[in-house]
Amino acid sequence: MSVVVDGHLTVEKVVKVARDNEPVELHPEAVERIKKCRALLEDKIKKNEIMYGVNTGIGELANVVLTPEQVERFQKYI
């Protein structure tokens, strides 16, 4: 039986996935929320809005705005 990610995560569900290798499934409503958030994020990126950890460094480098090329590489590592 799959653990369904639906906004109600419990310790028991985490244990099933982490220790018992239960498969994980996204609830359709969760998928829609993810799509909405992604669209919002992409819109903000197009408008060159500065967002911590998205197009800036993190920690001591939080005030450093990254180039589009740096953003692409940076997002792979965080």
Secondary structure, DSSP 8 states (H G I E B T S, - for coil): --EEESS---HHHHHHHHTT---EEE-HHHHHHHHHHHHHHHHHHHTT---TTTTB--GGGTT-B--HHHHHHHHHH-
